[in-house]
Amino acid sequence: MFVDEVIVDVKAGNGGDGCTAFRREKYIPMGGPFGGNGGKGADIIFKVDLGLKTLLDLRYKKLIKGNKGANGLGSNKNGKNAENIIIKVPQGTTVTDMDTGLILADLTKENDEVVVAKGGRGGRGNTAFATATNPAPNFSENGEPGEERKLKVELKLLADVGFVGMPSVGKSTLISKISRAKPKIAAYHFTTLSPNLGVVKTKDNRVFVAADLPGLIEGASKGDGLGDQFLKHIERTRVIAHIIDMSAIEGRDPYEDYVKINKELEEFNPKILKKPQIIIANKMDMESAKENLKKFKEKVSDKVYEISAINGDGIPDVLCAIADKLDEEESYPIYEEDQFESHVLYKFKEEKPFEITKENNIYVVKGEKVEKLLRMTKFTDEGVRRFSNKLRKMGIDDKLKEMGIKEGDIVRILDFEFEFKE
């Protein structure tokens, strides 16, 4: 089964919890804190595997979850890092964050890989919090939560040339003649239900990869027929081979077919029409083809290559013409830089760390920074004091007072509720 698009949830592993421990040995008085740090949680990594040709394996994985790092131990023993989860995907896979719409990666080369969800760092043990003023801290951290994302994973086939055209114009017949691809061929529309790739060799020994895409119809870019499922595969091709049934045996006008297909390509992605295009008039062995070709050439200025895919007539010349176009045309990225998620190393202006709203007389505090702080806090006596001090330094207390909070009012962060005290 050919699967080229899946939606999957990923949850990286949480970091291991830090340990609160003290050194207690007979001949070492006042041994001090001795708790180790937790290990890092598992990253979720997508990596190219050239042996895969479909996303079928991912179709049945609704949730990919990484393991938690090991907890820290006494004697200053750090927890073990969790082993990363590596998911193999085909070459040509694009990974998009569903919440932001930004592309995480476009995996087009052998061994390309991307971390789609980062594992949380391990929580610090109490040894890490020792200071001159507090040499024996009695608290440690929980591990940092791992990243969670909803991803759209798409496979866009890597081919040099894409064969496009209306149903039953002879695309599958042509690719079966010029390569070892074995597409299903029959006398009805939409015989081809998934793209077929074939390696083609010209008479002068040049080689390229061709993709036979399922037949397009008017409205394909909006979801009619099979077009919206497979139009994306043509985005990567460097040359478009537009195959037209010049015999008009099905009662369609060849020129109207040509215009309609180009319109669908443009509506799906205007960049596609900037690619070089070769027009191939197929079924020239039929009686009406010559007359139809004459009318077609009156409306189109580009060169038209005449072939009969079923007989093999004209095929060697058109393959050389395609190879010539490929020699001239460079490969360009299909995405702009601003479509990718940027990994900023430095932030010159820190984002707003929290937001407070009032709901049914409860003050609700939201924000990634404060929610992460809550999750990583162990609520021992010292842990509570440290958590309160952190909130105060972030300016949350001042903001709550500005909003009119009174002693005893309830403050909620995630599912936890606290009583406000001066």
Rosetta blueprint (number, residue, H / E / L):
1 M L
2 F L
3 V L
4 D L
5 E E
6 V E
7 I E
8 V E
9 D E
10 V E
11 K E
12 A L
13 G L
14 N L
15 G L
16 G L
17 D L
18 G L
19 C L
20 T L
21 A L
22 F E
23 R L
24 R L
25 E E
26 K L
27 Y L
28 I E
29 P L
30 M L
31 G L
32 G L
33 P E
34 F L
35 G L
36 G L
37 N L
38 G L
39 G L
40 K L
41 G L
42 A L
43 D L
44 I E
45 I E
46 F E
47 K E
48 V E
49 D L
50 L L
51 G L
52 L L
53 K L
54 T L
55 L L
56 L H
57 D H
58 L H
59 R H
60 Y L
61 K L
62 K L
63 L E
64 I E
65 K E
66 G L
67 N L
68 K L
69 G L
70 A L
71 N L
72 G L
73 L E
74 G L
75 S L
76 N L
77 K E
78 N L
79 G L
80 K L
81 N L
82 A L
83 E L
84 N L
85 I E
86 I E
87 I E
88 K E
89 V E
90 P L
91 Q L
92 G L
93 T E
94 T E
95 V E
96 T E
97 D E
98 M L
99 D L
100 T L
101 G L
102 L L
103 I E
104 L E
105 A E
106 D E
107 L E
108 T L
109 K L
110 E L
111 N L
112 D L
113 E E
114 V E
115 V E
116 V E
117 A E
118 K L
119 G L
120 G L
121 R L
122 G L
123 G L
124 R L
125 G L
126 N H
127 T H
128 A H
129 F H
130 A L
131 T L
132 A L
133 T L
134 N L
135 P L
136 A L
137 P L
138 N L
139 F L
140 S L
141 E E
142 N L
143 G L
144 E L
145 P L
146 G L
147 E L
148 E E
149 R E
150 K E
151 L E
152 K E
153 V E
154 E E
155 L E
156 K L
157 L L
158 L L
159 A L
160 D L
161 V E
162 G E
163 F E
164 V E
165 G L
166 M L
167 P L
168 S L
169 V L
170 G L
171 K H
172 S H
173 T H
174 L H
175 I H
176 S H
177 K H
178 I H
179 S L
180 R L
181 A L
182 K L
183 P L
184 K L
185 I L
186 A L
187 A L
188 Y L
189 H L
190 F L
191 T L
192 T L
193 L L
194 S L
195 P L
196 N E
197 L E
198 G E
199 V E
200 V E
201 K E
202 T L
203 K L
204 D L
205 N L
206 R L
207 V E
208 F E
209 V E
210 A E
211 A E
212 D E
213 L L
214 P L
215 G L
216 L L
217 I L
218 E L
219 G L
220 A H
221 S H
222 K H
223 G L
224 D L
225 G L
226 L L
227 G H
228 D H
229 Q H
230 F H
231 L H
232 K H
233 H H
234 I H
235 E H
236 R H
237 T L
238 R L
239 V E
240 I E
241 A E
242 H E
243 I E
244 I E
245 D E
246 M L
247 S L
248 A L
249 I L
250 E L
251 G L
252 R L
253 D L
254 P H
255 Y H
256 E H
257 D H
258 Y H
259 V H
260 K H
261 I H
262 N H
263 K H
264 E H
265 L H
266 E H
267 E H
268 F H
269 N L
270 P H
271 K H
272 I H
273 L H
274 K H
275 K L
276 P L
277 Q E
278 I E
279 I E
280 I E
281 A E
282 N E
283 K L
284 M L
285 D L
286 M L
287 E L
288 S L
289 A H
290 K H
291 E H
292 N H
293 L H
294 K H
295 K H
296 F H
297 K H
298 E H
299 K H
300 V L
301 S L
302 D L
303 K L
304 V E
305 Y E
306 E E
307 I L
308 S E
309 A L
310 I L
311 N L
312 G L
313 D E
314 G L
315 I H
316 P H
317 D H
318 V H
319 L H
320 C H
321 A H
322 I H
323 A H
324 D H
325 K H
326 L H
327 D H
328 E H
329 E L
330 E L
331 S L
332 Y L
333 P L
334 I L
335 Y L
336 E L
337 E H
338 D H
339 Q H
340 F E
341 E L
342 S L
343 H L
344 V L
345 L L
346 Y L
347 K L
348 F L
349 K L
350 E L
351 E L
352 K L
353 P L
354 F L
355 E E
356 I E
357 T E
358 K E
359 E E
360 N L
361 N L
362 I E
363 Y E
364 V E
365 V E
366 K E
367 G L
368 E H
369 K H
370 V H
371 E H
372 K H
373 L H
374 L H
375 R H
376 M L
377 T E
378 K L
379 F L
380 T L
381 D H
382 E H
383 G H
384 V H
385 R H
386 R H
387 F H
388 S H
389 N H
390 K H
391 L H
392 R H
393 K H
394 M H
395 G L
396 I H
397 D H
398 D H
399 K H
400 L H
401 K H
402 E H
403 M L
404 G L
405 I L
406 K L
407 E L
408 G L
409 D L
410 I E
411 V E
412 R E
413 I E
414 L L
415 D L
416 F E
417 E E
418 F E
419 E E
420 F L
421 K L
422 E L
